[in-house]
Amino acid sequence: MHVGNTDITDEDAAALVQRGDTHAFGILVDRYEPKLKRYGQRFLARSEDIEDIVQDAFERVYANIQGFDASLRFSPWIYRIAHNAFVNALRERRRIVDTLDFDTLLAHAVYEDPAPEERDRADMRALIERGLAGLSPKYREVLILHYLEDHSYKDIADILEVPMGTVSIRLKRAKEALKATLPPL
């Protein structure tokens, strides 16, 4: 990371890029590349595909930075571009890979026990994987954006370009659908 990156907001960095400051674009890449790669893992299984698509997303960000309103939050804007790039990649390949990083998802819930049984972890991971894999993409993506990427309803609405009420309804239905896939305790 560049020295002084923490002193500038994403929005200020974007405004600097709009004025031709390429160093400021490097700041944005440093901040968002790991986040977008992690987000891409929720869509695609192959890391080289993810890296290519994230690179393409940054190219789109740079090409369209003049259209960004620096008075708004940068995060939803860049996530929307990345989201569209991942969705387009899925459409082009006519496949949806249902592999998610469940070790990350389960890190707090499963690994808190100092000596968990390996079989229990595998069973739990498989159970959640089946549940998420069974959800439609529109439900899976809101769960991922909200619970794994920590985005607010407003940010999700901006990323997916849907009303906030739609986000709320999709999250509610996604949780209900996921719960229905889990066996009773």
ABEGO torsion letter per residue (X at the ends): XBBGAAABBAAAAAAAAAAGBAAAAAAAAAAAAAAAAAAAAAABABAAAAAAAAAAAAAAAAAAAAABBAABBAAAAAAAAAAAAAAAAAAAAGBBBABBBAAAAAAAAAAABABBBAAAAAAAAAAAAAAAAABBAAAAAAAAAAAAAGBBAAAAAAAAGBBAAAAAAAAAAAAAAAAAABBBX
